[in-house]
Amino acid sequence: MTGLSTRLSSPGTTRPHPAGRLFRSLAAFARHLAARAAEGLSRRAINERVLYQLGGMSDRELRDIGLVRQDVVDAAAFAQEQDSTLLLVARRNERRGAGRS
């Protein structure tokens, strides 16, 4: 046996060792988890930045984009695992839909 390959009956032909395949699968899974963690961290940073900017707007500016001050307060209180921008968009869409009826 040499490295993670085993020799077959014909010289020069090798097949991957099952441990090598397992290692590649585990490495791919670890990369996937790292990417998801980075995505979550960046999403949280974006949410915080959006809420900070919305918090600095006047009531009139918020009304112009279809929100009220309470929407920003509610989004800030939203669970950190959740995407608070989804709540803001849903509230805005509710108001737009109610205004057209």
C-alpha positions in Angstrom: 0.0 0.0 0.0 1.2 3.5 -0.8 -0.4 6.6 0.7 -4.2 6.5 0.4 -4.2 4.3 -2.7 -4.2 0.6 -3.1 -2.8 -1.2 -6.1 -5.1 -3.3 -8.3 -4.0 -6.3 -10.2 -2.6 -4.3 -13.1 0.5 -2.2 -12.3 0.0 1.6 -12.4 -3.7 1.4 -11.8 -4.9 2.7 -8.4 -8.2 3.4 -6.8 -8.9 5.8 -4.0 -8.9 4.4 -0.5 -12.2 4.8 1.3 -10.6 6.9 4.0 -9.5 9.4 1.4 -13.1 9.7 0.2 -14.3 10.1 3.7 -11.7 12.8 4.3 -12.8 14.7 1.2 -16.5 14.4 2.2 -15.7 15.8 5.7 -13.6 18.6 4.2 -16.5 19.6 1.9 -18.9 19.5 4.8 -16.5 21.7 6.9 -16.3 24.2 4.1 -20.1 24.2 3.8 -20.5 24.9 7.5 -17.9 27.7 7.4 -19.6 29.3 4.5 -23.0 29.2 6.3 -21.5 30.7 9.4 -19.9 33.5 7.4 -23.2 34.1 5.6 -25.0 34.4 8.9 -22.4 36.8 10.3 -22.6 39.0 7.3 -26.4 38.9 7.2 -26.5 40.0 10.9 -24.1 42.9 10.1 -26.2 44.0 7.2 -29.4 43.9 9.4 -27.7 45.9 12.1 -26.6 48.5 9.6 -30.0 48.7 8.0 -31.7 49.1 11.4 -29.2 51.8 12.4 -29.9 53.8 9.2 -33.6 53.4 9.6 -33.4 54.5 13.2 -31.8 57.7 12.1 -34.6 58.6 9.7 -37.4 61.0 10.4 -41.0 59.8 10.6 -41.7 61.4 7.3 -38.7 59.6 5.6 -40.0 56.3 7.1 -43.5 57.0 5.8 -42.0 57.7 2.3 -40.7 54.1 2.2 -43.9 52.6 3.7 -42.8 52.2 7.3 -43.5 53.7 10.7 -41.3 54.1 13.7 -42.8 51.1 15.4 -41.8 48.8 12.5 -38.1 49.7 13.2 -38.6 49.1 16.9 -40.2 45.7 16.2 -37.5 44.7 13.7 -34.8 45.6 16.3 -36.5 43.3 18.8 -36.9 40.5 16.3 -34.8 37.4 17.2 -31.2 37.8 16.0 -31.3 34.5 14.2 -34.1 35.8 12.0 -33.7 38.3 9.1 -35.3 41.5 10.4 -35.5 43.0 6.9 -38.1 40.3 6.1 -40.4 41.7 8.8 -39.9 45.3 7.5 -40.7 44.3 3.9 -43.8 42.3 5.0 -45.1 45.3 7.0 -44.5 47.6 4.0 -46.3 45.2 1.7 -49.2 44.9 4.1 -49.7 48.7 4.1 -49.4 48.9 0.3 -51.9 46.2 -0.1 -54.3 47.7 2.4 -54.0 51.1 0.7 -55.1 49.7 -2.7 -58.2 47.9 -1.5 
